[in-house]
Amino acid sequence: MSNNKENWLLRLVHLDHRYYYLVLIILLVAPIIRPIGLPILVSDPTRDFYNYVNNNIQENDKILIWGGMSVGFWPTEYKPGVIAAVQHFFDKGAKIYWISGTTEDPVIYDQYVIPEIEKGSADYGINYVNLGYYSGGEMAMSAFAKDISSVVEQDYYGTPIDQLPMMGEVSDANDFEFIIHITGSPPEWLLRQYNSAYGKDCGFISISGMMGIYLPYYASEQMIGFINGLRGGAEYETLTGNPGIGLASTDTVSTGHIFFSVLILLTNVLYFIDRRINKQ
Protein backbone atom coordinates (compact mmCIF):
# COMPACT_ATOMS: atom_id res chain seq x y z
CA MET A 1 0.00 0.00 0.00
CA SER A 2 2.82 2.31 0.90
CA ASN A 3 4.50 1.64 -2.44
CA ASN A 4 1.28 2.47 -4.28
CA LYS A 5 1.02 5.79 -2.47
CA GLU A 6 4.62 6.58 -3.20
CA ASN A 7 4.24 5.77 -6.88
CA TRP A 8 1.13 7.95 -7.07
CA LEU A 9 2.99 10.79 -5.39
CA LEU A 10 5.98 10.48 -7.69
CA ARG A 11 3.75 10.57 -10.77
CA LEU A 12 2.22 13.85 -9.63
CA VAL A 13 5.51 15.40 -8.61
CA HIS A 14 7.21 14.49 -11.86
CA LEU A 15 4.28 15.19 -14.16
CA ASP A 16 5.48 16.86 -17.36
CA HIS A 17 5.17 20.62 -16.84
CA ARG A 18 3.72 20.99 -20.31
CA TYR A 19 0.45 19.55 -19.01
CA TYR A 20 0.21 22.41 -16.53
CA TYR A 21 0.84 24.94 -19.28
CA LEU A 22 -1.81 23.27 -21.44
CA VAL A 23 -4.40 23.55 -18.66
CA LEU A 24 -3.41 27.17 -18.08
CA ILE A 25 -3.77 28.03 -21.78
CA ILE A 26 -7.24 26.44 -21.87
CA LEU A 27 -8.30 28.37 -18.76
CA LEU A 28 -7.06 31.65 -20.24
CA VAL A 29 -8.48 31.21 -23.74
CA ALA A 30 -11.87 29.63 -22.97
CA PRO A 31 -13.35 32.71 -21.21
CA ILE A 32 -12.36 34.92 -24.15
CA ILE A 33 -14.28 32.64 -26.51
CA ARG A 34 -17.23 32.27 -24.15
CA PRO A 35 -17.34 34.53 -21.07
CA ILE A 36 -18.19 32.69 -17.87
CA GLY A 37 -19.39 35.75 -15.99
CA LEU A 38 -17.66 34.99 -12.71
CA PRO A 39 -19.03 37.32 -10.01
CA ILE A 40 -17.12 40.55 -9.38
CA LEU A 41 -17.67 43.39 -6.95
CA VAL A 42 -19.24 46.45 -8.57
CA SER A 43 -17.77 49.80 -7.52
CA ASP A 44 -20.01 52.68 -6.43
CA PRO A 45 -19.11 55.00 -9.38
CA THR A 46 -20.09 52.31 -11.89
CA ARG A 47 -23.27 51.40 -10.02
CA ASP A 48 -24.34 55.06 -9.76
CA PHE A 49 -23.72 55.59 -13.48
CA TYR A 50 -25.83 52.53 -14.29
CA ASN A 51 -28.60 53.44 -11.84
CA TYR A 52 -28.82 56.97 -13.24
CA VAL A 53 -29.25 55.70 -16.81
CA ASN A 54 -31.61 52.94 -15.76
CA ASN A 55 -33.84 55.12 -13.59
CA ASN A 56 -33.70 58.54 -15.25
CA ILE A 57 -33.20 58.13 -18.99
CA GLN A 58 -36.47 57.68 -20.86
CA GLU A 59 -37.29 56.94 -24.49
CA ASN A 60 -36.27 59.81 -26.81
CA ASP A 61 -34.21 61.51 -24.10
CA LYS A 62 -31.14 63.14 -25.60
CA ILE A 63 -27.64 62.09 -24.56
CA LEU A 64 -24.61 64.11 -25.65
CA ILE A 65 -21.33 62.20 -25.79
CA TRP A 66 -18.03 64.03 -26.12
CA GLY A 67 -15.73 61.29 -27.39
CA GLY A 68 -12.02 61.50 -26.76
CA MET A 69 -10.83 57.99 -27.53
CA SER A 70 -7.53 56.93 -29.07
CA VAL A 71 -6.84 53.73 -30.99
CA GLY A 72 -4.12 52.65 -28.54
CA PHE A 73 -6.47 52.62 -25.56
CA TRP A 74 -9.57 51.40 -27.39
CA PRO A 75 -9.27 47.59 -27.05
CA THR A 76 -7.80 47.45 -23.55
CA GLU A 77 -9.43 50.37 -21.73
CA TYR A 78 -12.39 51.98 -23.48
CA LYS A 79 -14.10 49.20 -25.39
CA PRO A 80 -15.87 47.27 -22.59
CA GLY A 81 -17.33 50.36 -20.90
CA VAL A 82 -18.22 52.19 -24.11
CA ILE A 83 -19.96 49.22 -25.72
CA ALA A 84 -21.85 48.33 -22.52
CA ALA A 85 -22.97 51.92 -21.86
CA VAL A 86 -23.94 52.78 -25.43
CA GLN A 87 -25.88 49.52 -25.69
CA HIS A 88 -27.69 50.51 -22.51
CA PHE A 89 -28.58 53.89 -24.06
CA PHE A 90 -29.99 52.21 -27.16
CA ASP A 91 -31.94 49.73 -25.02
CA LYS A 92 -33.50 52.69 -23.19
CA GLY A 93 -34.50 54.26 -26.50
CA ALA A 94 -32.39 57.39 -25.99
CA LYS A 95 -31.15 59.59 -28.82
CA ILE A 96 -27.37 59.72 -29.00
CA TYR A 97 -25.47 62.79 -30.21
CA TRP A 98 -21.79 61.91 -30.57
CA ILE A 99 -19.18 64.61 -31.14
CA SER A 100 -15.44 64.05 -31.00
CA GLY A 101 -12.57 65.96 -29.44
CA THR A 102 -9.84 63.73 -30.91
CA THR A 103 -9.20 62.91 -34.55
CA GLU A 104 -9.36 59.13 -34.02
CA ASP A 105 -12.60 59.13 -32.05
CA PRO A 106 -15.19 59.52 -34.86
CA VAL A 107 -13.53 56.68 -36.78
CA ILE A 108 -13.64 54.41 -33.71
CA TYR A 109 -17.31 55.28 -33.17
CA ASP A 110 -18.12 54.61 -36.84
CA GLN A 111 -16.12 51.40 -37.31
CA TYR A 112 -15.92 49.78 -33.88
CA VAL A 113 -18.76 51.04 -31.66
CA ILE A 114 -21.87 51.23 -33.83
CA PRO A 115 -21.25 47.90 -35.65
CA GLU A 116 -21.24 46.07 -32.27
CA ILE A 117 -24.46 47.62 -30.98
CA GLU A 118 -27.88 45.97 -31.25
CA LYS A 119 -29.74 49.01 -32.54
CA GLY A 120 -33.21 47.53 -32.91
CA SER A 121 -35.38 49.95 -34.87
CA ALA A 122 -33.04 52.91 -34.36
CA ASP A 123 -32.08 54.79 -37.55
CA TYR A 124 -29.13 57.04 -38.28
CA GLY A 125 -30.04 60.71 -38.23
CA ILE A 126 -33.21 60.00 -36.27
CA ASN A 127 -31.93 58.16 -33.19
CA TYR A 128 -28.15 58.51 -33.36
CA VAL A 129 -25.64 60.69 -35.15
CA ASN A 130 -21.87 61.01 -35.59
CA LEU A 131 -21.00 64.72 -35.72
CA GLY A 132 -17.29 64.15 -36.34
CA TYR A 133 -14.19 65.84 -34.95
CA TYR A 134 -13.96 69.44 -33.76
CA SER A 135 -10.76 71.01 -32.47
CA GLY A 136 -10.54 73.54 -29.70
CA GLY A 137 -10.88 71.44 -26.56
CA GLU A 138 -12.78 73.31 -23.86
CA MET A 139 -13.50 76.26 -26.18
CA ALA A 140 -15.27 73.92 -28.59
CA MET A 141 -17.30 72.44 -25.71
CA SER A 142 -18.30 75.93 -24.62
CA ALA A 143 -19.28 77.08 -28.11
CA PHE A 144 -21.29 73.90 -28.72
CA ALA A 145 -23.10 74.32 -25.41
CA LYS A 146 -24.14 77.88 -26.28
CA ASP A 147 -25.16 77.37 -29.90
CA ILE A 148 -24.81 74.02 -31.67
CA SER A 149 -25.39 75.39 -35.15
CA SER A 150 -22.50 77.84 -34.72
CA VAL A 151 -20.10 74.90 -34.37
CA VAL A 152 -21.62 72.05 -36.38
CA GLU A 153 -22.69 72.47 -39.98
CA GLN A 154 -22.50 68.86 -41.15
CA ASP A 155 -22.03 65.38 -39.74
CA TYR A 156 -19.02 63.07 -40.03
CA TYR A 157 -20.18 61.89 -43.47
CA GLY A 158 -20.70 65.39 -44.86
CA THR A 159 -24.49 65.51 -44.53
CA PRO A 160 -25.77 69.01 -43.61
CA ILE A 161 -27.31 68.96 -40.14
CA ASP A 162 -30.59 70.43 -41.42
CA GLN A 163 -31.09 67.13 -43.27
CA LEU A 164 -30.81 65.13 -40.03
CA PRO A 165 -34.19 65.16 -38.22
CA MET A 166 -32.73 64.70 -34.73
CA MET A 167 -30.53 67.79 -35.11
CA GLY A 168 -33.65 69.95 -35.36
CA GLU A 169 -34.51 68.91 -31.79
CA VAL A 170 -31.46 70.49 -30.14
CA SER A 171 -30.05 74.00 -30.14
CA ASP A 172 -27.89 74.21 -27.00
CA ALA A 173 -26.82 72.35 -23.85
CA ASN A 174 -30.21 72.79 -22.20
CA ASP A 175 -31.74 70.31 -24.65
CA PHE A 176 -29.72 67.35 -23.37
CA GLU A 177 -30.69 65.17 -20.41
CA PHE A 178 -27.25 63.64 -19.85
CA ILE A 179 -23.71 64.62 -20.87
CA ILE A 180 -20.89 62.07 -21.08
CA HIS A 181 -17.18 62.50 -21.70
CA ILE A 182 -15.06 59.56 -22.85
CA THR A 183 -11.52 60.58 -22.04
CA GLY A 184 -8.19 59.76 -20.49
CA SER A 185 -7.83 63.32 -19.22
CA PRO A 186 -9.03 65.12 -16.07
CA PRO A 187 -12.74 66.01 -16.06
CA GLU A 188 -12.57 69.77 -15.48
CA TRP A 189 -13.41 70.89 -19.03
CA LEU A 190 -16.72 69.10 -19.27
CA LEU A 191 -17.71 69.83 -15.69
CA ARG A 192 -17.04 73.55 -16.09
CA GLN A 193 -18.91 73.88 -19.37
CA TYR A 194 -21.92 71.64 -18.70
CA ASN A 195 -22.30 70.92 -14.98
CA SER A 196 -21.27 74.29 -13.55
CA ALA A 197 -22.61 76.47 -16.37
CA TYR A 198 -25.84 74.61 -17.17
CA GLY A 199 -26.42 72.31 -14.20
CA LYS A 200 -26.41 69.24 -16.46
CA ASP A 201 -25.80 65.75 -15.06
CA CYS A 202 -22.42 64.46 -16.23
CA GLY A 203 -20.86 61.01 -16.39
CA PHE A 204 -17.48 59.78 -17.58
CA ILE A 205 -15.90 56.74 -19.20
CA SER A 206 -12.20 56.84 -18.43
CA ILE A 207 -9.01 54.81 -18.53
CA SER A 208 -7.93 52.97 -15.38
CA GLY A 209 -5.16 55.34 -14.39
CA MET A 210 -7.59 58.22 -13.89
CA MET A 211 -9.58 56.76 -11.02
CA GLY A 212 -7.73 58.68 -8.31
CA ILE A 213 -8.31 61.95 -10.18
CA TYR A 214 -12.02 61.32 -10.73
CA LEU A 215 -12.93 60.21 -7.20
CA PRO A 216 -12.91 63.73 -5.61
CA TYR A 217 -15.33 65.03 -8.26
CA TYR A 218 -17.51 61.97 -7.75
CA ALA A 219 -17.45 62.40 -3.97
CA SER A 220 -18.50 66.06 -4.33
CA GLU A 221 -21.36 64.95 -6.63
CA GLN A 222 -20.17 67.04 -9.55
CA MET A 223 -20.40 63.87 -11.62
CA ILE A 224 -23.03 61.18 -11.14
CA GLY A 225 -20.56 58.35 -11.72
CA PHE A 226 -17.88 56.99 -14.01
CA ILE A 227 -16.87 53.75 -15.71
CA ASN A 228 -13.23 53.08 -14.93
CA GLY A 229 -11.33 51.32 -17.70
CA LEU A 230 -11.49 47.57 -18.34
CA ARG A 231 -12.64 46.73 -14.82
CA GLY A 232 -15.40 49.34 -14.92
CA GLY A 233 -16.57 47.97 -18.25
CA ALA A 234 -16.78 44.47 -16.77
CA GLU A 235 -18.79 45.86 -13.86
CA TYR A 236 -21.21 47.58 -16.23
CA GLU A 237 -21.61 44.36 -18.22
CA THR A 238 -22.47 42.62 -14.95
CA LEU A 239 -25.14 45.19 -14.14
CA THR A 240 -26.72 45.07 -17.60
CA GLY A 241 -26.53 41.27 -17.78
CA ASN A 242 -24.68 41.37 -21.12
CA PRO A 243 -21.26 39.71 -20.70
CA GLY A 244 -18.70 40.93 -23.21
CA ILE A 245 -14.98 41.54 -23.55
CA GLY A 246 -14.81 43.17 -20.10
CA LEU A 247 -16.12 40.15 -18.20
CA ALA A 248 -14.20 37.82 -20.51
CA SER A 249 -10.97 39.59 -19.53
CA THR A 250 -11.74 39.52 -15.81
CA ASP A 251 -12.77 35.86 -16.16
CA THR A 252 -9.35 35.16 -17.65
CA VAL A 253 -7.59 36.82 -14.71
CA SER A 254 -9.83 35.01 -12.21
CA THR A 255 -9.42 31.55 -13.73
CA GLY A 256 -5.65 32.04 -13.89
CA HIS A 257 -5.54 33.03 -10.22
CA ILE A 258 -7.76 30.09 -9.25
CA PHE A 259 -5.49 27.68 -11.14
CA PHE A 260 -2.35 28.99 -9.46
CA SER A 261 -4.08 28.84 -6.06
CA VAL A 262 -4.96 25.20 -6.70
CA LEU A 263 -1.37 24.46 -7.68
CA ILE A 264 -0.04 26.11 -4.51
CA LEU A 265 -2.48 24.10 -2.40
CA LEU A 266 -1.63 20.90 -4.27
CA THR A 267 2.13 21.28 -3.85
CA ASN A 268 1.73 21.84 -0.11
CA VAL A 269 -0.49 18.76 0.22
CA LEU A 270 2.01 16.70 -1.78
CA TYR A 271 4.83 17.95 0.42
CA PHE A 272 3.15 16.70 3.61
CA ILE A 273 2.15 13.41 1.98
CA ASP A 274 5.76 12.95 0.87
CA ARG A 275 7.01 13.56 4.42
CA ARG A 276 4.53 11.08 5.84
CA ILE A 277 5.48 8.38 3.31
CA ASN A 278 9.19 8.85 3.96
CA LYS A 279 8.69 8.43 7.71
CA GLN A 280 7.02 5.07 7.27
C-alpha positions as CSV (number, residue, x, y, z in Angstrom):
1,M,0.0,0.0,0.0
2,S,2.8,2.3,0.9
3,N,4.5,1.6,-2.4
4,N,1.3,2.5,-4.3
5,K,1.0,5.8,-2.5
6,E,4.6,6.6,-3.2
7,N,4.2,5.8,-6.9
8,W,1.1,8.0,-7.1
9,L,3.0,10.8,-5.4
10,L,6.0,10.5,-7.7
11,R,3.7,10.6,-10.8
12,L,2.2,13.9,-9.6
13,V,5.5,15.4,-8.6
14,H,7.2,14.5,-11.9
15,L,4.3,15.2,-14.2
16,D,5.5,16.9,-17.4
17,H,5.2,20.6,-16.8
18,R,3.7,21.0,-20.3
19,Y,0.4,19.6,-19.0
20,Y,0.2,22.4,-16.5
21,Y,0.8,24.9,-19.3
22,L,-1.8,23.3,-21.4
23,V,-4.4,23.5,-18.7
24,L,-3.4,27.2,-18.1
25,I,-3.8,28.0,-21.8
26,I,-7.2,26.4,-21.9
27,L,-8.3,28.4,-18.8
28,L,-7.1,31.6,-20.2
29,V,-8.5,31.2,-23.7
30,A,-11.9,29.6,-23.0
31,P,-13.4,32.7,-21.2
32,I,-12.4,34.9,-24.1
33,I,-14.3,32.6,-26.5
34,R,-17.2,32.3,-24.1
35,P,-17.3,34.5,-21.1
36,I,-18.2,32.7,-17.9
37,G,-19.4,35.7,-16.0
38,L,-17.7,35.0,-12.7
39,P,-19.0,37.3,-10.0
40,I,-17.1,40.5,-9.4
41,L,-17.7,43.4,-7.0
42,V,-19.2,46.5,-8.6
43,S,-17.8,49.8,-7.5
44,D,-20.0,52.7,-6.4
45,P,-19.1,55.0,-9.4
46,T,-20.1,52.3,-11.9
47,R,-23.3,51.4,-10.0
48,D,-24.3,55.1,-9.8
49,F,-23.7,55.6,-13.5
50,Y,-25.8,52.5,-14.3
51,N,-28.6,53.4,-11.8
52,Y,-28.8,57.0,-13.2
53,V,-29.3,55.7,-16.8
54,N,-31.6,52.9,-15.8
55,N,-33.8,55.1,-13.6
56,N,-33.7,58.5,-15.2
57,I,-33.2,58.1,-19.0
58,Q,-36.5,57.7,-20.9
59,E,-37.3,56.9,-24.5
60,N,-36.3,59.8,-26.8
61,D,-34.2,61.5,-24.1
62,K,-31.1,63.1,-25.6
63,I,-27.6,62.1,-24.6
64,L,-24.6,64.1,-25.7
65,I,-21.3,62.2,-25.8
66,W,-18.0,64.0,-26.1
67,G,-15.7,61.3,-27.4
68,G,-12.0,61.5,-26.8
69,M,-10.8,58.0,-27.5
70,S,-7.5,56.9,-29.1
71,V,-6.8,53.7,-31.0
72,G,-4.1,52.7,-28.5
73,F,-6.5,52.6,-25.6
74,W,-9.6,51.4,-27.4
75,P,-9.3,47.6,-27.0
76,T,-7.8,47.4,-23.6
77,E,-9.4,50.4,-21.7
78,Y,-12.4,52.0,-23.5
79,K,-14.1,49.2,-25.4
80,P,-15.9,47.3,-22.6
81,G,-17.3,50.4,-20.9
82,V,-18.2,52.2,-24.1
83,I,-20.0,49.2,-25.7
84,A,-21.8,48.3,-22.5
85,A,-23.0,51.9,-21.9
86,V,-23.9,52.8,-25.4
87,Q,-25.9,49.5,-25.7
88,H,-27.7,50.5,-22.5
89,F,-28.6,53.9,-24.1
90,F,-30.0,52.2,-27.2
91,D,-31.9,49.7,-25.0
92,K,-33.5,52.7,-23.2
93,G,-34.5,54.3,-26.5
94,A,-32.4,57.4,-26.0
95,K,-31.2,59.6,-28.8
96,I,-27.4,59.7,-29.0
97,Y,-25.5,62.8,-30.2
98,W,-21.8,61.9,-30.6
99,I,-19.2,64.6,-31.1
100,S,-15.4,64.0,-31.0
101,G,-12.6,66.0,-29.4
102,T,-9.8,63.7,-30.9
103,T,-9.2,62.9,-34.6
104,E,-9.4,59.1,-34.0
105,D,-12.6,59.1,-32.1
106,P,-15.2,59.5,-34.9
107,V,-13.5,56.7,-36.8
108,I,-13.6,54.4,-33.7
109,Y,-17.3,55.3,-33.2
110,D,-18.1,54.6,-36.8
111,Q,-16.1,51.4,-37.3
112,Y,-15.9,49.8,-33.9
113,V,-18.8,51.0,-31.7
114,I,-21.9,51.2,-33.8
115,P,-21.3,47.9,-35.6
116,E,-21.2,46.1,-32.3
117,I,-24.5,47.6,-31.0
118,E,-27.9,46.0,-31.3
119,K,-29.7,49.0,-32.5
120,G,-33.2,47.5,-32.9
121,S,-35.4,49.9,-34.9
122,A,-33.0,52.9,-34.4
123,D,-32.1,54.8,-37.5
124,Y,-29.1,57.0,-38.3
125,G,-30.0,60.7,-38.2
126,I,-33.2,60.0,-36.3
127,N,-31.9,58.2,-33.2
128,Y,-28.1,58.5,-33.4
129,V,-25.6,60.7,-35.1
130,N,-21.9,61.0,-35.6
131,L,-21.0,64.7,-35.7
132,G,-17.3,64.2,-36.3
133,Y,-14.2,65.8,-35.0
134,Y,-14.0,69.4,-33.8
135,S,-10.8,71.0,-32.5
136,G,-10.5,73.5,-29.7
137,G,-10.9,71.4,-26.6
138,E,-12.8,73.3,-23.9
139,M,-13.5,76.3,-26.2
140,A,-15.3,73.9,-28.6
141,M,-17.3,72.4,-25.7
142,S,-18.3,75.9,-24.6
143,A,-19.3,77.1,-28.1
144,F,-21.3,73.9,-28.7
145,A,-23.1,74.3,-25.4
146,K,-24.1,77.9,-26.3
147,D,-25.2,77.4,-29.9
148,I,-24.8,74.0,-31.7
149,S,-25.4,75.4,-35.1
150,S,-22.5,77.8,-34.7
151,V,-20.1,74.9,-34.4
152,V,-21.6,72.1,-36.4
153,E,-22.7,72.5,-40.0
154,Q,-22.5,68.9,-41.2
155,D,-22.0,65.4,-39.7
156,Y,-19.0,63.1,-40.0
157,Y,-20.2,61.9,-43.5
158,G,-20.7,65.4,-44.9
159,T,-24.5,65.5,-44.5
160,P,-25.8,69.0,-43.6
161,I,-27.3,69.0,-40.1
162,D,-30.6,70.4,-41.4
163,Q,-31.1,67.1,-43.3
164,L,-30.8,65.1,-40.0
165,P,-34.2,65.2,-38.2
166,M,-32.7,64.7,-34.7
167,M,-30.5,67.8,-35.1
168,G,-33.7,69.9,-35.4
169,E,-34.5,68.9,-31.8
170,V,-31.5,70.5,-30.1
171,S,-30.1,74.0,-30.1
172,D,-27.9,74.2,-27.0
173,A,-26.8,72.3,-23.8
174,N,-30.2,72.8,-22.2
175,D,-31.7,70.3,-24.6
176,F,-29.7,67.3,-23.4
177,E,-30.7,65.2,-20.4
178,F,-27.2,63.6,-19.9
179,I,-23.7,64.6,-20.9
180,I,-20.9,62.1,-21.1
181,H,-17.2,62.5,-21.7
182,I,-15.1,59.6,-22.8
183,T,-11.5,60.6,-22.0
184,G,-8.2,59.8,-20.5
185,S,-7.8,63.3,-19.2
186,P,-9.0,65.1,-16.1
187,P,-12.7,66.0,-16.1
188,E,-12.6,69.8,-15.5
189,W,-13.4,70.9,-19.0
190,L,-16.7,69.1,-19.3
191,L,-17.7,69.8,-15.7
192,R,-17.0,73.6,-16.1
193,Q,-18.9,73.9,-19.4
194,Y,-21.9,71.6,-18.7
195,N,-22.3,70.9,-15.0
196,S,-21.3,74.3,-13.5
197,A,-22.6,76.5,-16.4
198,Y,-25.8,74.6,-17.2
199,G,-26.4,72.3,-14.2
200,K,-26.4,69.2,-16.5
201,D,-25.8,65.7,-15.1
202,C,-22.4,64.5,-16.2
203,G,-20.9,61.0,-16.4
204,F,-17.5,59.8,-17.6
205,I,-15.9,56.7,-19.2
206,S,-12.2,56.8,-18.4
207,I,-9.0,54.8,-18.5
208,S,-7.9,53.0,-15.4
209,G,-5.2,55.3,-14.4
210,M,-7.6,58.2,-13.9
211,M,-9.6,56.8,-11.0
212,G,-7.7,58.7,-8.3
213,I,-8.3,62.0,-10.2
214,Y,-12.0,61.3,-10.7
215,L,-12.9,60.2,-7.2
216,P,-12.9,63.7,-5.6
217,Y,-15.3,65.0,-8.3
218,Y,-17.5,62.0,-7.8
219,A,-17.5,62.4,-4.0
220,S,-18.5,66.1,-4.3
221,E,-21.4,64.9,-6.6
222,Q,-20.2,67.0,-9.6
223,M,-20.4,63.9,-11.6
224,I,-23.0,61.2,-11.1
225,G,-20.6,58.3,-11.7
226,F,-17.9,57.0,-14.0
227,I,-16.9,53.8,-15.7
228,N,-13.2,53.1,-14.9
229,G,-11.3,51.3,-17.7
230,L,-11.5,47.6,-18.3
231,R,-12.6,46.7,-14.8
232,G,-15.4,49.3,-14.9
233,G,-16.6,48.0,-18.3
234,A,-16.8,44.5,-16.8
235,E,-18.8,45.9,-13.9
236,Y,-21.2,47.6,-16.2
237,E,-21.6,44.4,-18.2
238,T,-22.5,42.6,-14.9
239,L,-25.1,45.2,-14.1
240,T,-26.7,45.1,-17.6
241,G,-26.5,41.3,-17.8
242,N,-24.7,41.4,-21.1
243,P,-21.3,39.7,-20.7
244,G,-18.7,40.9,-23.2
245,I,-15.0,41.5,-23.5
246,G,-14.8,43.2,-20.1
247,L,-16.1,40.1,-18.2
248,A,-14.2,37.8,-20.5
249,S,-11.0,39.6,-19.5
250,T,-11.7,39.5,-15.8
251,D,-12.8,35.9,-16.2
252,T,-9.3,35.2,-17.6
253,V,-7.6,36.8,-14.7
254,S,-9.8,35.0,-12.2
255,T,-9.4,31.6,-13.7
256,G,-5.7,32.0,-13.9
257,H,-5.5,33.0,-10.2
258,I,-7.8,30.1,-9.2
259,F,-5.5,27.7,-11.1
260,F,-2.4,29.0,-9.5
261,S,-4.1,28.8,-6.1
262,V,-5.0,25.2,-6.7
263,L,-1.4,24.5,-7.7
264,I,0.0,26.1,-4.5
265,L,-2.5,24.1,-2.4
266,L,-1.6,20.9,-4.3
267,T,2.1,21.3,-3.8
268,N,1.7,21.8,-0.1
269,V,-0.5,18.8,0.2
270,L,2.0,16.7,-1.8
271,Y,4.8,17.9,0.4
272,F,3.2,16.7,3.6
273,I,2.2,13.4,2.0
274,D,5.8,12.9,0.9
275,R,7.0,13.6,4.4
276,R,4.5,11.1,5.8
277,I,5.5,8.4,3.3
278,N,9.2,8.8,4.0
279,K,8.7,8.4,7.7
280,Q,7.0,5.1,7.3
